[in-house]
Amino acid sequence: MTIVNQILKHMPGVAKPQARFLSTLFATILALRGHVNFRNLSRYCDYSERTIARQFRKPFDWPQLNHQAMSKVILPTSTVIAAHDASFISKSGKKTYGLDHFFNRCAGRTERGLEISSLAVVDVTRNCAYSLSVEQTPPCAELTKTDKEQTRIDFYLNQLKQHRHLLPARVKYIAADGFFAKLNYVDGVRACQLDLITKLRCDADLRYLYTGERLRRRGRPKLYDGKVDFQNLSRFESLGVISDNEHLHLYSAVLYHVRLKRRLRVVVVVNSEKLDKPRYIVLASTETELPGSELYELYSVRFQIEFLFRDAKQFTGLADCQARNKQALEFHFNAAMTTLNLARIEAVEAHESSMQIIFSMASRKQCAFNEGFIRVISQELALDLTAILNHKAYDSLRTYGAIAA
């Protein structure tokens, strides 16, 4: 990975041994088969299990590495937004740092385990996301140790504030799911000079804005004109159907949210696939001038951060860490997500186009394994590696077993 070596050379505070280890680590995570733990990593590289465990406890500036890596492939003309989300990590045992009860979306309930919070950058033009910062969510007992009123939302917001300067300067929106639609998070996002795009509850307390004639009488002027009933959208502006999904109809309006204490651009997406029982979801943005159709598109592309979690768990060992130490756990989570970043960046550089790319992490893993296996065979059999790399059959050997996206 040439891009890693170039970045590590110019990062302050990174010694040559650590740079060499990180470069080997990323390549090894891509090439190995099985769980990404200390013992299995040592089977595929020249570092011992103890050395790997020791290196995982060393501090490293992961957001800076990710920032410099993604800046090399995100085009100046691309539309980019930020995305923020958390993911549950299953973990057994009793002594691991951070064990607490977190919501597991796959199970649909709260379970005991670990959680990571990820701040990502989404390239809307190429429909691709890159992780910027990954932090482990501390247990509630640690959050309330200094301030009893501190919540996990405060932790997520603090992560955003710490790394706001590493987001591309043209980022204006941050997309997050409905859990983040809380007053303190919305206020914090606006303080960071960003606008939030999120999902609201289907029973959100919204008010129509009063646009009628102002009466000359005592008292406060009338501001609102009744509570919103999502079963009756006659006062919403119809934006038509979505071209790819004709059963999805968009309705938009600027409304007042009572709990968030601000005006929002609200888009209601009505799913009329079942005519007898239509369903709907409510999207919103703090930017009231944002067109409703664009709001829907930007929230839809937020799902790219979910693909980061999926690919990292399936291919780069996000949930495989055998360590219990806080520093080692955070190092492992960041290493898994950064390895995925680097694989995506290599695919984008090979694509050589500003259009949407088709990326398969399974194929990238298979190719990395084949490349490493060819090098091992050439070393063990004392073959000329240069001649093998230049052979016309090398590309077919390198892509042996790869699948389409």
Protein Blocks (a to p, Z undefined) as FASTA:
>chain_A
ZZlmmmmmmpghiafklmmmmmmmmmmmmmpgcjddfklmmmmmcbdfklmmmmmmpccd
fklmmmmmmmmmmcfkbccdddddddddddedjkbghiacdddfknopacdddddddddd
ddfklopacdfbdcddddfklmmmmomkbcfklmmmmmmmmmmmmpcfklmbdcddfklm
cfklmmmmmmnopacdddddfkbccddddfbdcdddedjddfbgcjadfkbcklpccebj
afklmkbccdddddddfklopacdddddddfkbmmlccddddddfblklcfklmmmmmmm
mmmmmmmmmmmmmmnommmcfbfbfklmmmmmmmmmmmmmmmmmmmmmmnopabdcdddf
klmmmmmmmmmmmmmmmmmnopafklmmmpmklmmmmmgoiacZZ
